[in-house]
Amino acid sequence: MNRYINQHISFQNRKVNRLRRSVLIVCFPVLFLYFFLFIPGWWGSQRFPMPMGLGGTAGWCLGLPIAASGVALYLWTLVLFAKAQGTQVPVTPTQRVVTAGPYAVSRNPMLTSAILMVCGSGVLFNSWSFALGGLVIPTVYLVYSKYVEEAELEARFGEEYLAYKKSTPFIFPKLRF
């Protein structure tokens, strides 16, 4: 694993021009949402129909705010990544640890946003199978993030990332009342 992480870091440390970074920031979200969330969800709902029983207005009233909050959170994380001179694409990462905004309460708010988008869309489309199919890729990425991306971040940022990791939950923020 260390050899892979070292190769990954050397690949990430290459200089990326502003145009390429801008294209990735704009294009990747569209491709990600379509190919990695919507298509698996749609395939699941067509192949294995499992209605939730929330058709019509109830589905829209519940699903739309959930999906919209996921989109808003996703867009917020993109802005923070752009400010940190990177992208959400692992091969063109930020040049510093992002700890502001939603990253102050979760180390993976982008993944949280994907989960919200898929679950909200499942309610919107009245389909358990859409939600389950759409969660396949985020679940795989969750494992990748936990075991590969975190090791890479520890190697790249050292103590700064370790302190952040210790004080911030992995995916879901701690609720304090």
C-alpha positions as CSV (number, residue, x, y, z in Angstrom):
1,M,0.0,0.0,0.0
2,N,2.8,2.5,0.8
3,R,4.2,2.1,-2.7
4,Y,0.8,2.9,-4.2
5,I,0.4,5.9,-1.9
6,N,3.9,7.2,-2.8
7,Q,3.1,6.9,-6.6
8,H,-0.2,8.5,-6.1
9,I,1.4,11.5,-4.2
10,S,4.1,12.0,-6.9
11,F,1.3,11.9,-9.6
12,Q,-0.7,14.5,-7.6
13,N,2.2,16.8,-7.1
14,R,2.6,17.6,-10.8
15,K,1.6,21.1,-11.8
16,V,-1.9,21.5,-13.3
17,N,-2.7,24.6,-15.3
18,R,-5.6,26.8,-14.5
19,L,-7.6,25.8,-17.6
20,R,-7.4,22.1,-16.8
21,R,-8.4,22.7,-13.2
22,S,-11.4,24.8,-14.3
23,V,-12.5,22.2,-16.8
24,L,-12.3,19.5,-14.1
25,I,-14.2,21.6,-11.6
26,V,-17.0,22.2,-14.0
27,C,-17.2,18.9,-16.0
28,F,-16.5,16.3,-13.3
29,P,-19.6,17.1,-11.2
30,V,-21.9,16.6,-14.2
31,L,-20.2,13.3,-15.2
32,F,-20.1,12.2,-11.5
33,L,-23.8,12.9,-10.9
34,Y,-24.9,11.4,-14.1
35,F,-22.7,8.3,-14.4
36,F,-22.0,7.4,-10.8
37,L,-25.3,8.3,-9.0
38,F,-28.1,8.7,-11.5
39,I,-27.4,5.8,-14.0
40,P,-26.9,3.1,-11.3
41,G,-30.0,4.4,-9.5
42,W,-32.0,4.5,-12.6
43,W,-30.8,1.0,-13.6
44,G,-31.7,-0.4,-10.2
45,S,-35.2,1.2,-10.3
46,Q,-35.8,-0.2,-13.8
47,R,-34.4,-3.7,-13.1
48,F,-35.9,-4.2,-9.6
49,P,-38.9,-1.9,-9.0
50,M,-39.5,-1.4,-5.3
51,P,-41.8,1.5,-4.7
52,M,-41.7,3.4,-1.5
53,G,-45.3,4.3,-1.4
54,L,-44.6,8.0,-1.4
55,G,-45.9,8.9,-4.9
56,G,-47.2,12.3,-6.0
57,T,-47.0,15.3,-3.8
58,A,-45.7,13.5,-0.7
59,G,-42.6,12.2,-2.6
60,W,-41.9,15.7,-4.1
61,C,-42.4,17.5,-0.8
62,L,-40.0,15.1,1.0
63,G,-37.5,14.2,-1.8
64,L,-36.9,17.6,-3.4
65,P,-35.6,19.3,-0.2
66,I,-33.4,16.3,0.6
67,A,-31.9,16.1,-2.9
68,A,-31.6,19.9,-3.1
69,S,-29.7,20.1,0.2
70,G,-27.3,17.4,-1.3
71,V,-26.8,19.5,-4.4
72,A,-26.2,22.7,-2.3
73,L,-23.7,20.9,-0.1
74,Y,-21.9,19.5,-3.2
75,L,-21.6,22.9,-4.8
76,W,-20.3,24.4,-1.5
77,T,-17.6,21.7,-1.4
78,L,-16.6,22.5,-5.0
79,V,-16.2,26.2,-4.2
80,L,-14.0,25.3,-1.2
81,F,-11.8,22.9,-3.3
82,A,-11.4,25.6,-6.0
83,K,-10.3,28.1,-3.3
84,A,-7.7,25.5,-2.1
85,Q,-6.3,25.3,-5.6
86,G,-7.5,21.8,-6.4
87,T,-10.5,19.9,-7.6
88,Q,-12.8,17.2,-6.3
89,V,-11.0,14.7,-8.6
90,P,-8.5,12.7,-6.7
91,V,-5.8,13.0,-9.4
92,T,-5.9,16.8,-9.0
93,P,-6.3,17.4,-5.3
94,T,-6.1,20.5,-3.2
95,Q,-2.8,21.9,-2.2
96,R,-3.7,22.3,1.4
97,V,-6.1,20.6,3.9
98,V,-9.6,22.0,3.6
99,T,-11.1,22.5,7.0
100,A,-13.6,25.3,6.5
101,G,-17.4,25.2,6.0
102,P,-18.8,21.7,6.0
103,Y,-15.3,20.3,6.3
104,A,-15.2,21.7,9.8
105,V,-17.9,19.1,10.9
106,S,-17.2,16.2,8.5
107,R,-14.1,15.0,6.7
108,N,-16.2,13.9,3.7
109,P,-19.1,16.3,3.2
110,M,-18.9,15.6,-0.6
111,L,-19.8,12.0,0.1
112,T,-22.5,13.1,2.5
113,S,-23.9,15.3,-0.3
114,A,-23.9,12.3,-2.7
115,I,-25.8,10.3,-0.2
116,L,-28.4,13.1,0.3
117,M,-28.8,13.5,-3.5
118,V,-29.4,9.8,-4.0
119,C,-31.7,9.3,-1.1
120,G,-33.7,12.5,-2.0
121,S,-33.9,11.3,-5.6
122,G,-35.1,7.9,-4.5
123,V,-37.9,9.5,-2.5
124,L,-38.6,11.9,-5.4
125,F,-38.9,8.9,-7.8
126,N,-40.7,6.8,-5.2
127,S,-38.2,4.0,-5.5
128,W,-36.2,2.1,-2.9
129,S,-34.3,0.5,-5.7
130,F,-33.2,3.9,-7.1
131,A,-31.8,4.8,-3.7
132,L,-30.1,1.5,-3.3
133,G,-28.7,1.4,-6.8
134,G,-27.5,5.0,-6.5
135,L,-25.7,4.3,-3.3
136,V,-23.4,1.6,-4.8
137,I,-20.7,4.0,-6.1
138,P,-20.7,6.2,-3.0
139,T,-20.4,3.1,-0.8
140,V,-17.4,1.9,-2.9
141,Y,-15.9,5.4,-2.7
142,L,-16.5,5.4,1.1
143,V,-14.2,2.4,1.4
144,Y,-11.6,3.9,-0.9
145,S,-11.7,7.1,1.0
146,K,-11.3,5.4,4.4
147,Y,-8.4,3.1,3.4
148,V,-6.6,4.8,0.5
149,E,-7.4,8.5,0.4
150,E,-6.9,9.0,4.2
151,A,-3.5,7.3,4.0
152,E,-2.5,9.5,1.1
153,L,-3.6,12.6,3.0
154,E,-1.7,11.6,6.1
155,A,1.4,11.1,3.9
156,R,1.0,14.5,2.1
157,F,0.0,16.7,5.0
158,G,1.3,14.9,8.1
159,E,0.5,16.3,11.5
160,E,-1.9,18.9,10.1
161,Y,-4.1,16.2,8.7
162,L,-3.8,13.9,11.7
163,A,-5.0,16.6,14.0
164,Y,-7.9,17.3,11.7
165,K,-8.7,13.6,11.4
166,K,-8.7,13.3,15.2
167,S,-11.1,16.2,15.8
168,T,-13.5,15.7,12.8
169,P,-15.9,12.8,12.2
170,F,-15.4,10.7,9.0
171,I,-18.7,11.2,7.3
172,F,-21.6,12.2,9.5
173,P,-21.3,15.2,11.8
174,K,-21.8,14.7,15.5
175,L,-25.0,16.3,16.6
176,R,-24.7,18.4,19.7
177,F,-27.7,19.6,21.6
